[in-house]
Amino acid sequence: MRINLVCIGKTDDKEIAHLVKYYQNRLPRHWNFELTEIPDVKNARNLSPELLKKEEAKLFLAQTESTDFIVLLDEKGKQFTSREFAANIDSWMNSAVKKVSIFIGGAYGFSPEIYQRANMQMSLSKMTFTHQMIRLFILEQLYRADQILQGKPYHND
């Protein structure tokens, strides 16, 4: 199985970028993890939020294949414990999902086209975080899921 984290824009904060790389390097090789940073839409300031989401949708969909299992990180999505998230990953691996694409949207979220294409919506918190921080949080949770799936000691068990 491959996991691709697809994000709009680059991480400007060097400390966050360092931590993202740290967790990225700790992920299991058999996940073939990839971080895809889509360039920001040109002239985004001149576009309405709806038009910007449509333009971003084109860029997101260009990074996927028709068979991808798409997970949206979205404030309206379902929240999981770390163990439940690990169980989802285990289920995807056991059901022969070839590629999971996890989308981190732009400032205004996703277009209706992306919601229609998605297989799952997931929320990491009811709180709002920067898009840069979310990259770090999802990577840490991917690493944690791997540790759980390997049966390594977890939290306060």
C-alpha positions in Angstrom: 0.0 0.0 0.0 1.1 3.5 -0.7 0.2 6.6 1.3 0.3 10.0 -0.3 -0.2 13.2 1.8 -1.4 15.8 -0.6 -1.2 19.5 0.5 -1.7 22.9 -0.9 1.5 25.1 -0.6 4.8 24.5 1.1 5.7 24.6 4.8 7.5 27.9 5.5 8.2 27.3 9.1 11.6 25.6 9.4 10.9 23.9 12.8 7.7 22.4 11.5 9.4 21.3 8.3 12.1 19.6 10.4 9.6 17.8 12.4 7.6 16.8 9.3 10.8 15.3 7.9 11.5 13.6 11.2 8.2 11.7 11.2 8.2 11.1 7.5 11.6 9.3 7.9 10.1 7.1 10.7 7.2 5.8 8.7 7.5 2.2 7.5 9.1 1.7 4.1 6.3 -0.7 2.9 3.8 2.3 3.1 5.8 4.0 0.3 4.9 7.3 1.9 5.0 10.4 -0.3 4.4 14.0 0.6 3.0 16.0 -2.4 3.0 19.7 -2.0 0.8 21.3 -4.7 1.8 24.9 -5.6 -0.5 27.6 -4.4 -3.1 28.7 -7.1 -1.8 31.7 -9.0 -3.7 34.9 -8.4 -5.6 33.3 -5.5 -6.3 36.7 -4.0 -8.3 37.7 -7.0 -10.6 34.6 -6.8 -13.7 34.1 -4.8 -13.5 31.3 -2.2 -15.7 29.1 -4.4 -13.6 29.6 -7.5 -10.4 29.1 -5.5 -11.8 25.7 -4.2 -12.6 24.7 -7.8 -9.1 25.5 -9.0 -7.6 23.7 -6.0 -9.8 20.7 -6.8 -8.3 20.4 -10.3 -4.8 20.3 -8.7 -5.8 17.7 -6.1 -7.5 15.4 -8.7 -4.4 15.7 -11.0 -2.4 14.0 -8.2 -4.8 11.0 -7.9 -5.7 7.9 -9.8 -9.3 6.6 -10.1 -8.5 3.7 -7.7 -7.2 5.9 -4.9 -8.9 5.8 -1.5 -9.2 9.4 -0.7 -9.3 10.7 2.9 -10.2 14.4 3.4 -8.8 16.1 6.6 -11.9 18.2 7.2 -13.4 19.8 10.3 -16.7 18.1 9.5 -15.1 14.7 9.3 -15.3 11.8 11.8 -12.9 11.9 14.7 -11.0 8.7 15.6 -8.8 7.6 18.5 -5.3 6.7 17.5 -6.2 3.0 17.8 -9.3 3.4 15.6 -7.1 5.2 13.0 -4.6 2.4 13.1 -7.5 -0.1 12.6 -8.6 1.9 9.5 -5.1 1.6 8.1 -5.0 -2.1 8.9 -8.3 -2.5 7.1 -7.1 -0.6 4.0 -4.0 -2.8 3.9 -6.0 -6.0 4.3 -8.6 -5.0 1.7 -5.9 -4.5 -1.0 -6.2 -0.7 -1.2 -3.3 0.2 -3.4 -3.0 3.9 -2.6 -4.5 6.1 0.1 -4.4 9.8 -0.6 -4.9 12.1 2.4 -5.9 15.6 1.4 -5.2 18.7 3.4 -7.2 21.5 1.7 -6.7 25.2 1.4 -7.9 27.9 3.6 -11.5 27.5 2.5 -11.7 23.7 2.5 -12.7 21.6 -0.4 -15.0 22.0 -3.4 -18.1 19.8 -3.8 -16.3 17.8 -6.5 -13.7 16.7 -3.9 -16.3 15.8 -1.3 -18.1 13.7 -3.9 -14.8 11.9 -4.9 -13.7 11.3 -1.3 -14.1 7.9 0.4 -13.8 9.3 4.0 -13.7 12.6 5.9 -11.6 12.7 9.0 -11.2 15.4 11.6 -8.1 15.6 13.8 -9.8 18.0 16.2 -12.7 20.3 16.7 -10.1 23.1 17.0 -8.6 25.0 14.1 -4.9 24.6 13.3 -2.7 25.9 10.5 -2.3 23.8 7.4 1.4 23.5 8.3 0.7 22.1 11.7 -1.9 19.6 10.4 0.9 18.1 8.2 2.9 17.4 11.3 -0.1 16.1 13.3 -1.2 13.6 10.6 2.3 12.4 10.1 2.7 11.8 13.8 -0.6 9.9 13.8 0.6 7.8 10.9 3.8 6.9 12.8 1.7 6.2 15.9 -0.6 3.9 13.9 2.4 2.0 12.6 3.6 1.5 16.1 0.2 0.3 17.3 -0.1 -2.1 14.3 3.4 -3.5 15.2 2.2 -4.2 18.7 4.7 -1.9 20.3 4.0 -0.4 23.7 1.5 2.4 23.3 0.7 5.3 25.6 -0.2 4.2 29.1 -1.3 0.6 28.3 
